[in-house]
Amino acid sequence: MASRFDTVSFLSDYGLQDEFVGVVTSVIRGIASHVTVVDVTHGVPPHDIRAGGLALARAAQYLAPGVVLAVVDPGVGTDRRAVAVEVGDREAVFVGPDNGVLASAVAMVGGARAAVELTDPAFHLPAPGPTFAGRDVFAPVAAHLCNGAALADLGEPVDPGQLLPGVLPVSRMEAGKLVAEVLWVDRYGNVQLNVGPDEIEPFGEPLALELATGVRSASRADAYGAIAPGALGLVVDSYGLVSIAADRRSAAAELELGPGDAVILAPAEGGDGTSAPPGGHRGHSSPVSLRSRPPGRP
């Protein structure tokens, strides 16, 4: 017998100024009135599949069992596939476009067990046009899954290995320096890098941060409040990755950094090594998954 879920965790790039989020939520509740819809975030930058995939991957292991609905869908109305992906022992089903936004989160929770393309219109709403799949396809499918619909009833099976991957940047060593990339800037201005704490361990203390705007020094800190006034710190954040941070200041604004920007880490002059002129490198891309830590401030 198919599982009956009572939670839909909903992420999108819809924002809150239009009616889109409310409409999708109401469609879900209209079909499955017992369901609680949890808004993970609707602040993903418009059309930014990478940012949506990263946000979903950060959240995935903490979401309640149920349906995970992720809609960042710049290809809506085209021939991109709409899919539902079952993970674990049907503890969750991910619903959304097959454009990579689901992939890293699915990997974080153990990988896909089965997948289908959402081709059966019996589980959709009549659509006046093809451009609101969140309302007309993904929301009703999520609701029907919560009512106990079987994955196989929703459409044609898809080989999970053929789903589009989530491609995230990986750091690399060049000439004794670590070439990294900004993954995310949170609302406090903390700058998350695609770097684990073990990767900077050989560099000693402090470290040089080589940026497009110049070279800055940063020291490791156990907490945001442990960073000296006016200084920059390197904090292991709640996802186990290194973040550039400042105490009650926006490191991102101060350093003029945003997602996708390059940061080169190296031993600082006067520390355990020497620094070099800033560079403009960017990291290669490869399918990777985020590391996890207990919840806390990002």
KELO-759489 format. One record per residue: residue in one letter; residue number from 0; z, x, y of N, C-alpha, C, O in turn. Coordinates in steps of 0.1 Angstrom, whole numbers. Atoms other than C-alpha are relative to their C-alpha. Layout:
// KELO-759489
A, NUM, Z, X, Y, Z, X, Y, Z, X, Y, Z, X, Y
...
***
This chain:
// KELO-759489
M, 0, 0, 9, -12, 0, 0, 0, 0, 9, 12, 7, 19, 13
A, 1, 0, -8, -12, -8, 13, 35, 13, -1, 7, 20, -11, 7
S, 2, -13, 0, -8, 21, 22, 58, -2, -9, 12, -13, -11, 17
R, 3, 0, 8, -12, 31, 0, 86, 9, 9, 10, 20, 12, 8
F, 4, -6, -9, -10, 40, 20, 118, 6, -9, 11, 1, -20, 14
D, 5, -5, 7, -12, 61, 10, 148, -1, 8, 13, 5, 3, 23
T, 6, 2, -8, -12, 52, 37, 172, -14, 5, 2, -20, 10, -8
V, 7, 12, -7, -4, 21, 48, 190, 3, 9, 11, 8, 5, 22
S, 8, -1, -11, -10, 23, 81, 209, -13, 2, 7, -23, 5, 1
F, 9, 13, 2, -8, -3, 79, 237, -1, 11, 10, 7, 12, 19
L, 10, 3, -11, -10, -18, 109, 256, -14, -3, 5, -23, -6, -3
S, 11, 14, 2, -5, -48, 107, 279, -2, 8, 13, 8, 13, 19
D, 12, 3, -5, -14, -65, 120, 311, -2, -12, 10, -9, -10, 20
Y, 13, 3, 12, -9, -65, 85, 326, 7, 0, 13, 3, -7, 22
G, 14, -8, 1, -12, -39, 91, 352, 7, -14, 1, 7, -21, -9
L, 15, -7, 13, -2, -18, 62, 366, -4, -8, 11, 1, -19, 14
Q, 16, 4, 7, -12, -37, 51, 397, -9, -12, -4, -9, -22, 4
D, 17, 9, 11, 5, -61, 28, 377, 8, -8, -10, 19, -4, -14
E, 18, -6, 9, 10, -54, 1, 352, -1, 5, -14, 3, -2, -23
F, 19, 4, -4, 13, -66, 21, 322, 12, 1, -10, 11, -4, -21
V, 20, -11, -1, 9, -32, 30, 307, 6, -13, -4, 9, -16, -15
G, 21, -6, 14, 2, -18, -5, 311, -9, -8, -9, -3, -15, -18
V, 22, 9, 8, 9, -49, -21, 295, 1, 5, -14, 2, -3, -23
V, 23, -1, -5, 14, -48, 2, 265, 13, -3, -7, 13, -8, -18
T, 24, -13, 4, 6, -11, -4, 260, 0, -14, -3, 6, -18, -14
S, 25, 0, 14, 2, -16, -41, 263, -9, -4, -12, -5, -13, -19
V, 26, 8, 3, 11, -44, -41, 238, 7, 3, -13, 7, -5, -23
I, 27, -8, -4, 12, -22, -23, 213, 11, -11, -3, 12, -15, -14
R, 28, -11, 10, 2, 7, -47, 218, -5, -14, -3, 1, -22, -9
G, 29, 6, 13, 3, -16, -77, 217, -4, -2, -15, -3, -13, -20
I, 30, 4, 0, 14, -27, -68, 182, 12, 3, -9, 14, -3, -20
A, 31, -12, -4, 7, 6, -53, 170, 12, -1, 9, 17, 9, 15
S, 32, -10, 3, -10, 34, -69, 190, 13, 8, -3, 22, 9, 6
H, 33, -12, -7, 4, 61, -49, 171, 0, 14, 5, 10, 21, 3
V, 34, 1, -14, -2, 49, -16, 183, 5, 5, 14, 4, -3, 24
T, 35, -4, -7, -12, 65, 7, 209, -10, 11, 3, -13, 19, -5
V, 36, 9, -11, -4, 40, 28, 229, 7, 10, 8, 13, 7, 18
V, 37, -7, -12, -7, 54, 62, 240, -11, 7, 8, -21, 12, 2
D, 38, 10, -7, -8, 35, 77, 269, 4, 15, 0, 13, 19, 6
V, 39, -2, -14, 1, 33, 114, 261, -3, 6, 13, 5, 13, 19
T, 40, 4, -4, -14, 14, 122, 293, -14, -7, 2, -22, -8, -7
H, 41, 13, 5, -4, -15, 107, 312, -5, 9, 12, -14, 5, 19
G, 42, 3, -9, -11, -17, 137, 336, -9, 11, -4, -10, 21, 3
V, 43, 10, -11, 4, -42, 158, 316, -11, 0, 11, -16, -11, 14
P, 44, 11, 0, -10, -68, 169, 342, -12, -7, -6, -15, -5, -18
P, 45, 11, 8, 5, -99, 147, 339, -10, 9, -8, -14, 20, -3
H, 46, 10, -7, 9, -123, 158, 311, 5, 13, -6, -3, 20, -13
D, 47, -5, -13, 5, -101, 188, 302, 5, 0, -14, 17, -2, -17
I, 48, -4, 1, 15, -102, 189, 264, 10, 10, -4, 19, 7, -11
R, 49, -10, -11, 3, -84, 222, 262, 14, -3, 4, 23, -1, -3
A, 50, -14, 3, -5, -55, 211, 284, 6, -12, -8, 18, -11, -11
G, 51, -6, 11, 9, -52, 178, 264, 4, 5, -13, 14, 1, -18
G, 52, -3, -5, 13, -53, 197, 231, 13, 8, 0, 21, 7, -9
L, 53, -12, -8, -1, -26, 221, 243, 12, -9, 2, 22, -7, -5
A, 54, -11, 9, -2, -4, 193, 256, 4, -7, -13, 16, -9, -16
L, 55, -2, 7, 13, -8, 174, 223, 7, 10, -10, 16, 6, -18
A, 56, -5, -10, 9, -1, 206, 203, 15, 3, 3, 23, 4, -6
R, 57, -14, -3, -4, 31, 213, 223, 9, -12, -5, 21, -9, -9
A, 58, -8, 12, 2, 43, 177, 217, 1, -4, -15, 11, -10, -19
A, 59, 3, 6, 13, 31, 171, 181, 13, 0, -9, 16, -11, -15
Q, 60, -11, -1, 10, 61, 183, 161, 12, -8, 4, 21, -10, -4
Y, 61, -11, 8, -5, 85, 162, 182, -3, -15, 1, 6, -22, 4
L, 62, 3, 14, -1, 67, 129, 181, 5, -8, -12, 6, -3, -23
A, 63, -5, 9, 11, 80, 100, 161, -11, -3, -10, -23, -3, -6
P, 64, 10, 4, 9, 62, 91, 129, -7, -12, 5, -1, -21, 10
G, 65, 8, 12, -4, 34, 67, 135, -14, 5, 4, -20, 14, -2
V, 66, 14, -3, -4, 0, 67, 152, 0, 8, 13, 8, 5, 22
V, 67, 1, -8, -12, -9, 94, 178, -14, -2, 5, -24, 1, -1
L, 68, 13, 4, -7, -36, 82, 202, -2, 10, 11, 6, 11, 21
A, 69, 3, -10, -10, -52, 110, 222, -14, -2, 5, -24, -2, -2
V, 70, 13, 4, -6, -80, 101, 246, -3, 9, 12, 1, 7, 23
V, 71, 6, -9, -11, -96, 130, 266, -14, 1, -5, -17, 8, -14
D, 72, 13, 3, 6, -132, 120, 261, -12, 1, 9, -18, -10, 12
P, 73, 12, -1, -9, -159, 133, 284, -13, -4, -6, -23, -7, 1
G, 74, 12, 4, 6, -185, 125, 258, 0, -15, -4, -8, -19, -12
V, 75, 0, 14, 3, -176, 88, 257, -14, -6, 2, -20, -4, 12
G, 76, 13, 6, -1, -207, 67, 250, -12, 8, -5, -23, 3, -6
T, 77, 10, -9, 7, -226, 96, 234, 1, -1, -15, 8, -10, -20
D, 78, -1, 0, 14, -230, 104, 198, 11, 8, -6, 12, 10, -18
R, 79, -12, -6, 5, -197, 122, 195, 8, -10, -9, 7, -22, -6
R, 80, -7, 9, 9, -176, 108, 167, 13, -5, 5, 20, 3, 11
A, 81, -13, 5, -1, -146, 86, 170, 7, 0, -13, 1, -4, -23
V, 82, -6, -3, 13, -121, 95, 143, 14, -4, -1, 21, -6, 9
A, 83, -14, 1, 3, -88, 88, 126, 3, 10, -10, -4, 11, -20
V, 84, -3, -11, 9, -71, 117, 109, 14, -2, -5, 24, -2, 2
E, 85, -13, 2, 7, -43, 113, 84, 7, 13, -3, 0, 22, -8
V, 86, -7, -13, 2, -17, 141, 82, 12, -3, -9, 18, -14, -10
G, 87, -11, 1, 8, 11, 148, 58, -1, -10, -11, -12, -12, -16
D, 88, 0, 10, 10, 21, 121, 34, -1, -14, 7, 7, -23, 6
R, 89, 2, 11, -9, 7, 95, 58, 12, -3, 9, 15, -14, 12
E, 90, -11, 1, -9, 36, 102, 81, -6, -3, 14, 1, -9, 23
A, 91, 6, 3, -13, 12, 100, 110, -16, 0, -1, -21, 6, -11
V, 92, 15, 1, 0, -25, 92, 118, -3, 3, 15, 1, -4, 24
F, 93, 5, -3, -13, -42, 108, 148, -13, -7, 2, -22, -7, -6
V, 94, 12, 8, -4, -68, 87, 166, -5, 5, 13, 2, 7, 22
G, 95, 6, -4, -13, -93, 99, 192, -14, 5, -3, -19, 3, -14
P, 96, 14, -6, 1, -126, 116, 198, 0, 13, -8, 10, 20, -8
D, 97, 2, -12, 7, -138, 143, 175, -6, 11, 9, -18, 14, 7
N, 98, 5, -10, -10, -142, 169, 203, 9, 12, 1, 8, 20, 10
G, 99, -10, -11, 0, -113, 193, 195, 13, -3, 6, 23, 4, 4
V, 100, -12, 3, -7, -86, 175, 214, 11, -2, -11, 23, 0, -8
L, 101, -10, 3, 10, -68, 165, 181, 3, 13, -8, 14, 13, -15
A, 102, 0, -10, 10, -74, 197, 162, 13, 9, -1, 19, 10, -12
S, 103, -12, -9, 0, -45, 220, 172, 12, -7, -3, 21, -2, -11
A, 104, -12, 8, 3, -19, 193, 170, 0, -4, -15, 10, -3, -21
V, 105, 1, 3, 15, -32, 183, 135, 4, 12, -8, 12, 11, -18
A, 106, -4, -12, 7, -28, 219, 125, 15, 3, 1, 21, 8, -9
M, 107, -14, -3, -2, 7, 221, 139, 9, -8, -9, 19, -4, -13
V, 108, -8, 8, 8, 19, 193, 117, -5, 0, -15, -3, -9, -23
G, 109, 3, -2, 15, 4, 206, 84, -15, -2, -3, -18, 1, -15
G, 110, 14, 1, 3, -33, 199, 87, -4, -14, -5, 4, -23, -8
A, 111, 6, 13, 3, -56, 169, 79, 0, -2, -15, -3, 7, -23
R, 112, 0, 4, 14, -51, 151, 46, -13, -8, -3, -19, -7, -14
A, 113, 12, 8, 2, -80, 127, 51, -5, -4, 14, 3, -4, 24
A, 114, 5, 4, -13, -103, 115, 80, -11, -10, -2, -18, -9, -12
V, 115, 11, 10, 1, -127, 87, 87, -6, -1, 14, 1, 1, 24
E, 116, 6, 3, -12, -152, 80, 114, 1, -15, 2, 0, -23, -7
L, 117, -3, 14, -3, -144, 47, 132, -13, -8, 2, -16, -11, 13
T, 118, 13, 6, 0, -176, 29, 123, 1, -15, -3, -10, -22, -1
D, 119, -1, 14, 3, -163, -6, 113, 3, -8, 12, 15, -8, 17
P, 120, -3, 8, -13, -166, -30, 143, 10, -11, -2, 15, -16, 8
A, 121, -11, 10, 2, -142, -54, 126, 13, 4, 6, 22, -5, 8
F, 122, -13, -5, -5, -114, -32, 139, -1, 4, 15, 8, 11, 20
H, 123, 2, -3, -14, -128, -29, 175, 0, -13, 8, 0, -24, 2
L, 124, 2, 12, -9, -129, -52, 205, -15, -1, 4, -22, 9, 4
P, 125, 13, 1, -6, -162, -66, 218, -1, 8, 13, 8, 7, 21
A, 126, 1, -9, -12, -174, -41, 244, -11, -4, 9, -23, -5, 5
P, 127, 11, 2, -10, -193, -50, 276, -9, 12, 3, -20, 10, 8
G, 128, 7, -12, -2, -204, -14, 278, 7, 11, -9, 17, 8, -15
P, 129, -5, -10, 9, -199, 19, 259, 10, 10, 5, 13, 19, -1
T, 130, -7, -11, -6, -177, 38, 283, 15, -1, 0, 21, 7, 7
F, 131, -14, 1, 1, -142, 26, 276, 5, -1, -15, 10, -11, -19
A, 132, -4, -1, 14, -136, 36, 240, 15, -1, -2, 19, -5, -13
G, 133, -15, 1, 1, -99, 39, 247, 4, -14, -2, 13, -17, -10
R, 134, -3, 14, 0, -97, 2, 252, -7, -7, -12, 0, -15, -19
D, 135, 8, 8, 9, -125, -10, 228, 0, 5, -14, -2, -3, -23
V, 136, 0, -5, 14, -122, 13, 198, 14, 6, -3, 20, 2, -13
F, 137, -12, -7, 4, -92, 36, 198, 13, -8, 0, 21, -7, -9
A, 138, -12, 8, -1, -65, 12, 210, 1, -11, -12, 11, -12, -18
P, 139, -1, 9, 11, -74, -16, 185, 2, 6, -14, 9, 1, -22
V, 140, -2, -7, 13, -77, 9, 156, 14, 4, -1, 20, 3, -12
A, 141, -14, -4, 0, -43, 23, 165, 9, -12, -4, 18, -10, -12
A, 142, -8, 12, 2, -29, -12, 165, -1, -5, -15, 9, -8, -21
H, 143, 3, 5, 13, -45, -22, 132, 7, 10, -10, 12, 5, -21
L, 144, -7, -9, 9, -31, 10, 116, 15, -3, 0, 21, -2, -11
C, 145, -14, 3, -1, 3, 0, 128, 3, -13, -8, 14, -15, -13
N, 146, -2, 12, 8, -2, -34, 111, -2, 2, -15, -1, -7, -23
G, 147, 1, -3, 14, -9, -16, 78, -14, 1, -5, -16, 2, -17
A, 148, 14, -2, 4, -47, -12, 78, -1, 13, -7, 5, 23, -3
A, 149, 2, -12, 7, -58, 14, 53, -10, 9, 7, -20, 3, 13
L, 150, 10, -9, -7, -76, 45, 67, -14, -2, -5, -23, -3, 3
A, 151, 14, 2, 6, -105, 39, 43, -7, -12, 5, -19, -13, 4
D, 152, 6, 12, -4, -111, 5, 57, -6, 1, 14, -14, -7, 18
L, 153, 4, -1, -14, -118, 18, 92, -14, 5, 2, -20, 3, 13
G, 154, 14, -6, -2, -151, 35, 86, -3, 10, -11, 4, 11, -22
E, 155, 5, -10, 10, -170, 62, 67, 9, 12, -1, 14, 17, 10
P, 156, -9, -12, 1, -150, 91, 53, -7, 12, 6, -19, 14, 6
V, 157, 4, -13, -6, -153, 125, 70, 7, 11, -7, 19, 11, -9
D, 158, -6, -12, 6, -147, 159, 54, 9, 6, 11, 4, 10, 22
P, 159, -9, -6, -11, -116, 172, 74, -5, 13, 4, -2, 17, 16
G, 160, 5, -13, -4, -132, 206, 73, -11, 0, 10, -15, 10, 15
Q, 161, 12, 1, -10, -161, 193, 94, 4, -5, 13, -4, -7, 22
L, 162, -5, 4, -14, -139, 181, 123, -1, 12, 9, 1, 23, 5
L, 163, 1, -11, -10, -144, 201, 155, 13, 6, 2, 24, 0, 3
P, 164, -12, -7, -2, -118, 228, 159, 5, 0, 14, -3, -2, 23
G, 165, -5, -2, -13, -95, 233, 188, 0, 15, 2, 6, 23, -5
V, 166, 2, -14, -2, -105, 267, 202, 9, 4, 12, 7, 0, 24
L, 167, -9, -5, -10, -77, 284, 221, -1, 15, 1, -4, 22, -8
P, 168, 1, -14, -2, -76, 319, 236, 11, 8, -7, 22, 3, -8
V, 169, -10, -9, 6, -59, 348, 218, 0, 13, 8, -10, 17, 14
S, 170, -1, -13, -7, -46, 379, 235, -5, 11, -8, -8, 10, -20
R, 171, 5, -11, 7, -59, 413, 227, 5, 13, 7, 7, 13, 19
M, 172, -4, -13, -6, -50, 450, 232, -13, 7, 5, -23, 8, -3
E, 173, 11, -8, -6, -73, 471, 254, 6, 12, 7, 14, 11, 17
A, 174, -4, -13, -6, -65, 508, 262, 15, -1, 3, 20, 4, 13
G, 175, -14, 0, -1, -28, 502, 256, 6, -11, 8, 18, -11, 11
K, 176, -4, 12, -8, -26, 470, 276, -3, -13, -7, -12, -13, -15
L, 177, 2, 13, 6, -23, 434, 266, -7, -9, 9, -2, -13, 20
V, 178, 9, 9, -8, -51, 412, 279, 4, -14, -4, 1, -18, -15
A, 179, -5, 13, 3, -37, 377, 281, -7, -11, 9, -14, -7, 18
E, 180, 5, 11, -8, -46, 343, 295, 10, -11, 3, 19, -13, -6
V, 181, -9, 11, -3, -27, 315, 312, -4, -12, -8, -16, -17, -7
L, 182, 2, 12, 7, -24, 285, 289, 3, -12, 8, -4, -22, 7
W, 183, -6, 13, -5, -4, 261, 310, 9, 4, 12, 15, 15, 11
V, 184, -10, -1, -11, 15, 258, 343, 7, -13, 0, 1, -24, 2
D, 185, -8, 12, 0, 43, 233, 342, 4, -4, 14, 0, 3, 24
R, 186, -3, 5, -13, 56, 213, 371, 9, 8, 8, 10, 7, 21
Y, 187, -9, -10, -7, 82, 240, 380, -8, 12, 4, -2, 20, 11
G, 188, 8, -12, -4, 54, 266, 384, 2, 11, -10, -2, 22, -7
N, 189, -1, -10, 10, 63, 285, 352, -14, 1, -7, -21, -8, -9
V, 190, 13, -3, 5, 32, 302, 338, 0, 4, -14, 4, 16, -18
Q, 191, 0, -4, 15, 28, 301, 300, -12, 8, -3, -23, 4, 0
L, 192, 11, -9, 5, 8, 329, 285, -2, -2, -15, 6, -7, -22
N, 193, 3, 0, 14, -9, 331, 251, 5, 13, -7, -2, 20, -13
V, 194, -7, -12, 4, 16, 358, 242, 13, -3, -6, 21, -11, 0
G, 195, -13, 1, 7, 45, 360, 218, 9, 11, 5, 4, 22, 9
P, 196, -9, -10, -5, 77, 380, 227, -2, 13, -7, 0, 24, -2
D, 197, 1, -13, 8, 70, 406, 199, -12, 8, 6, -12, 20, 4
E, 198, 12, -8, -5, 36, 415, 216, 4, 8, 12, -4, 18, 14
I, 199, -3, -9, -11, 53, 429, 247, 12, 9, -3, 16, 17, 6
E, 200, -12, -8, 4, 83, 445, 229, -3, 15, 2, 6, 22, 7
P, 201, 2, -15, -2, 66, 480, 229, -2, 5, 14, -2, 17, 16
F, 202, 2, -4, -13, 61, 480, 266, 12, 4, 8, 11, 9, 19
G, 203, -12, -4, -7, 97, 486, 275, 3, -9, 12, -1, -20, 12
E, 204, -5, 8, -11, 112, 475, 308, 0, 8, 13, 4, 19, 13
P, 205, 7, 13, -1, 100, 464, 333, -14, 1, -4, -19, 11, -9
L, 206, 14, 0, 3, 64, 454, 328, -8, -2, 13, -3, -8, 23
A, 207, 9, 3, -11, 35, 454, 352, -9, -12, -4, -14, -13, -15
L, 208, 9, 11, 2, 15, 422, 356, -12, 3, 9, -11, 3, 21
E, 209, 12, -3, -7, -21, 431, 366, -8, -13, 2, -12, -19, -8
L, 210, 6, 13, -3, -36, 401, 383, -13, 2, 9, -15, 13, 14
A, 211, 12, -1, -9, -68, 394, 403, 5, 3, 15, -3, 9, 22
T, 212, -5, -2, -14, -46, 395, 435, 8, 13, 1, 12, 16, 12
G, 213, -8, -13, -1, -28, 428, 427, 9, 2, -12, 7, -5, -23
V, 214, -10, -4, 11, 0, 443, 405, 14, -4, 4, 18, -1, 15
R, 215, -14, 4, -3, 35, 428, 403, 8, 5, -12, 3, 7, -23
S, 216, -9, -5, 10, 65, 439, 383, 8, -12, -5, 12, -21, 3
A, 217, -9, 11, 5, 85, 415, 360, 9, 6, -11, 4, 15, -19
S, 218, -9, -4, 10, 115, 420, 338, 3, -12, -10, 3, -23, -5
R, 219, -4, 10, 9, 126, 401, 307, 13, -7, 4, 21, 0, 10
A, 220, -12, 7, -3, 151, 374, 312, 3, -11, -10, -6, -16, -16
D, 221, -3, 10, 11, 170, 351, 288, -1, -14, 5, -1, -24, -3
A, 222, 0, 14, -6, 170, 321, 312, -6, 1, 14, -6, 12, 20
Y, 223, 5, 1, -14, 154, 310, 345, 10, 5, 10, 7, 12, 19
G, 224, -11, -3, -10, 187, 313, 363, 4, 15, -1, 11, 19, 8
A, 225, -4, -14, 1, 191, 349, 351, -10, 9, 8, -8, 21, 9
I, 226, 10, -7, -7, 160, 360, 372, 6, 3, 14, 10, -7, 21
A, 227, -5, -4, -13, 171, 379, 404, -7, -7, 11, -19, -10, 10
P, 228, 7, 6, -11, 163, 363, 437, -11, 8, 5, -10, 20, 7
G, 229, 12, -6, -5, 128, 371, 449, -7, 8, -11, -18, 13, -9
A, 230, 6, -8, 10, 120, 387, 415, -8, -9, -9, -7, -22, -8
L, 231, 7, 8, 11, 97, 376, 386, 6, 4, -13, 10, 15, -15
G, 232, -6, -2, 13, 109, 372, 351, -10, -4, -11, -19, -12, -9
L, 233, 7, 4, 12, 94, 370, 316, 10, -7, -9, 18, 0, -15
V, 234, -9, 8, 8, 111, 342, 297, -7, -6, -12, -19, -10, -11
V, 235, 6, 7, 12, 105, 330, 262, 3, -15, 1, 15, -19, 1
D, 236, -2, 14, -4, 99, 293, 268, 4, -8, -12, 5, -3, -23
S, 237, -5, 9, 10, 108, 263, 247, -10, -2, -12, -8, -8, -22
Y, 238, 10, 0, 11, 76, 268, 226, -2, 13, -6, -11, 15, -14
G, 239, 0, -13, 6, 83, 304, 218, -10, 9, 6, -13, 20, 0
L, 240, 10, -9, -6, 57, 319, 241, 6, 6, 13, 15, 0, 19
V, 241, -4, -6, -12, 61, 342, 271, -5, -7, 12, -17, -10, 13
S, 242, 4, 6, -13, 61, 326, 305, 5, 9, 11, 15, 15, 11
I, 243, -4, -6, -12, 61, 342, 339, 7, -10, 8, 2, -21, 11
A, 244, -8, 10, -7, 88, 325, 359, 7, 7, 12, 9, 19, 13
A, 245, -9, -4, -12, 109, 327, 391, 11, -10, 1, 9, -22, -3
D, 246, -11, 9, -1, 143, 312, 397, -2, -10, 12, -1, -6, 23
R, 247, 1, 11, -10, 138, 279, 416, -11, 3, 10, -11, -1, 21
R, 248, 12, -1, -7, 104, 290, 428, -12, -1, -9, -10, 0, -21
S, 249, 12, 1, 8, 69, 285, 416, -7, 13, -1, -13, 19, 8
A, 250, 7, -13, 2, 56, 317, 400, -15, -2, 1, -22, 7, 5
A, 251, 14, 2, 0, 22, 301, 397, -6, 0, 14, -16, 6, 17
A, 252, 5, 0, -14, 19, 294, 434, 1, 14, 7, -8, 18, 14
E, 253, -2, -13, -5, 33, 328, 443, -11, 10, -4, -15, 18, 3
L, 254, 10, -9, 6, 8, 346, 420, -14, -5, 0, -23, 2, -4
E, 255, 13, 7, -1, -21, 322, 426, -6, 0, -14, -18, 4, -16
L, 256, 5, 1, 14, -24, 316, 388, -1, -15, -4, 6, -23, 0
G, 257, 2, 13, 6, -38, 286, 370, -5, 2, -15, -8, 13, -19
P, 258, 5, -1, 14, -49, 278, 334, -13, 7, -1, -22, 4, 7
G, 259, 12, -7, 2, -76, 301, 322, 0, 13, 7, -9, 21, 5
D, 260, 0, -12, -7, -67, 329, 346, 5, 12, -9, 13, 10, -18
A, 261, -3, -12, 8, -64, 365, 332, 13, 6, 6, 15, 6, 18
V, 262, -12, -8, -4, -31, 384, 332, 0, 12, -10, 0, 10, -22
I, 263, -1, -12, 8, -29, 420, 319, 14, 5, 1, 20, 7, 12
L, 264, -14, -5, 1, 6, 432, 308, -1, 14, -5, -8, 18, -14
A, 265, 0, -14, 3, 14, 469, 307, 14, 5, 4, 21, -1, 12
P, 266, -13, -7, -5, 44, 493, 311, -2, 2, 15, -13, 6, 20
A, 267, 0, -1, -15, 53, 495, 348, 3, 15, 3, 10, 22, -4
E, 268, -4, -14, -5, 54, 528, 368, 15, 0, 2, 21, -9, 8
G, 269, -14, -1, -2, 89, 540, 368, 8, -6, -11, 21, -5, -12
G, 270, -7, 6, 12, 97, 521, 336, -2, 9, -12, -1, 21, -12
D, 271, 3, -7, 12, 88, 531, 301, -14, 4, -2, -18, 9, -13
G, 272, 14, -4, 1, 52, 537, 308, -6, 0, 14, 2, -1, 24
T, 273, 7, 0, -13, 26, 537, 336, -9, -12, 2, -14, -17, -8
S, 274, 9, 11, -2, 6, 510, 352, -14, 5, 5, -15, 17, 7
A, 275, 14, -4, -3, -31, 510, 361, -6, -11, 10, 1, -22, 11
P, 276, 6, 9, -9, -54, 492, 386, -2, -14, -6, -5, -14, -18
P, 277, 2, 14, 5, -58, 454, 382, -14, -1, -6, -23, 6, -1
G, 278, 13, 2, 5, -87, 442, 361, -3, -15, 0, 6, -23, 3
G, 279, 4, 14, 0, -106, 409, 357, -3, -5, -13, -12, -14, -15
H, 280, 4, 4, 14, -107, 406, 319, 5, -14, -3, 14, -19, 3
R, 281, -5, 12, 6, -104, 374, 301, 0, 1, -15, -7, 9, -21
G, 282, -2, -1, 14, -93, 369, 265, -11, -6, -8, -18, -15, -3
H, 283, 10, 6, 9, -116, 361, 236, 6, -14, -5, 18, -16, -3
S, 284, -5, 13, 5, -113, 326, 220, -1, 0, -15, -10, 5, -21
S, 285, -1, 1, 14, -103, 318, 185, 9, -12, -4, 18, -15, 4
P, 286, -9, 10, 4, -87, 289, 166, 14, 5, -3, 15, 14, -11
V, 287, -13, -4, 2, -50, 294, 169, 10, -12, 1, 5, -22, 6
S, 288, -10, 11, -2, -18, 273, 168, 12, 5, 8, 15, 17, 7
L, 289, -12, -4, -8, 12, 274, 191, 12, 2, -9, 13, -4, -20
R, 290, -12, -2, 7, 45, 286, 180, 10, -10, 4, 9, -16, 15
S, 291, -9, 10, -3, 75, 263, 179, 14, 5, 2, 18, 15, -4
R, 292, -15, -3, -2, 111, 264, 192, 6, -14, 2, -1, -24, 5
P, 293, -7, 13, -3, 138, 237, 197, -4, -4, 14, -7, 4, 23
P, 294, 4, 5, -13, 131, 214, 226, 9, 6, 11, 21, 9, 9
G, 295, -8, -5, -12, 143, 225, 261, -9, 0, 11, -20, -6, 11
R, 296, 9, 0, -12, 129, 231, 295, -12, 9, -3, -10, 20, -9
P, 297, 12, -8, 2, 93, 243, 293, 1, 14, 6, -9, 22, 5
***
